[in-house]
């Protein structure tokens, strides 16, 4: 059976993208999928929107540090390192509640056994063009009205799913089948209900 090509666009800042990414990891164990991890930036998405708070934008801008490190690592080590680094950053940010800082960057770099001097790339603004290119590729598939996570499965792309907790095992596979099935209909655009729980990291 041919593998389905699945791409996820994430910002390390977003807890909902983290939940979705952990679900996809579960999916990969029960479905024949090949996952590609891609960066996007909630700072770039929202920086010109007057309704977004300064506090939120400041934090989203700090989140560029990990995205820069991930982007530089891909240049040197190839695309697989992006998933490893996202996991390393995500565990520290969402499970261990670390703030965006040099300490965070050092921990993620150490976890993935990258050279310690990789921390310098967190401040390398020349990498923002690489982030923006990846960001734009994701947004072009779904439009400007959404954020992260963005998923593309073969030729079908959508925002979400927003889930908590992330299903495991065959339940994860069934959700994947259903979401892709619904999104595959060209006339389908939106289905939503109010969130009643916060991200459950288990």
Secondary structure, DSSP 4 states (H G I P E B T S, - for coil): -PPEEEEEEE-TT-HHHHHHHHHHHHHHHHS-EEEEEEE--HHHHHTT-TTS-HHHHHHHHHTHHHHHHHHHHHHHH-THHHHHHHHHHHIIIIIS-PPSSHHHHHHHHHHTT--GGGGGGGG-GGGHHHHHHHHHHHHHHH-TT--S-EEEETTEEEE----SSPP-HHHHHHHHHHHHHHHTSTT---------S-----
